[in-house]
Amino acid sequence: MRLSMAGEYAVRCMLYLSAQGEGTVASRREVAQAMGIPEQFLAKIAQQLSRAGVLQILQGPRGGYRLPRDPRQLTLLEVVEASAGEIFLNDCVIKPGCCRRAEHCSVHNVWQKARTQLRDTLRKATFASLLRQESCLLAHPRRLREKHPGIVGKNL
């Protein structure tokens, strides 16, 4: 499995919004510039994230994006699956009827176990925990550290 650019950009967007704090509005331009995301692509990604309920889009001159809940409650799994769809490593896992050997196949069992482990790992990674580690935030590190000293890592 390889995360698409849309998935990568979705994670960057949510990481930036998490650093801003729950409810803080950031403009599309601000997020795009800070995280190295093309603005038009960010607009499409934001729509997907909004449909999944992990991001709110506000219209108007003071509009932008905001995190609708605490970054401690937002997981990497939610964001990845909001942008890329539910994680499946092989067709036999997503469509059990596509392979007649699935219920007796040792490889099928490995795919299923790997999927479960990957999803569990991503579910345990909250955006608050990601911010406590060295982060990929590209711009405004000093401002973020001053604004969120308990969340944003000291290496920014």
Buried (B, 14 or more C-beta within 10 A) or exposed (E): EEBEEBBBBBBBBBBBBBBBBBEBBBBBEBBBBBBEBEEEEBBEBBEBBBEBEBBBBEEEEEEBBBBBEBBBBBBBBBBBBBBBEEBBBBEBBBEEEEBEEBEEEEEBEEBBEBBEEBBEEBEEBBBBBBBBEEBBBBEBBEBBBEBBEEBBBEEB
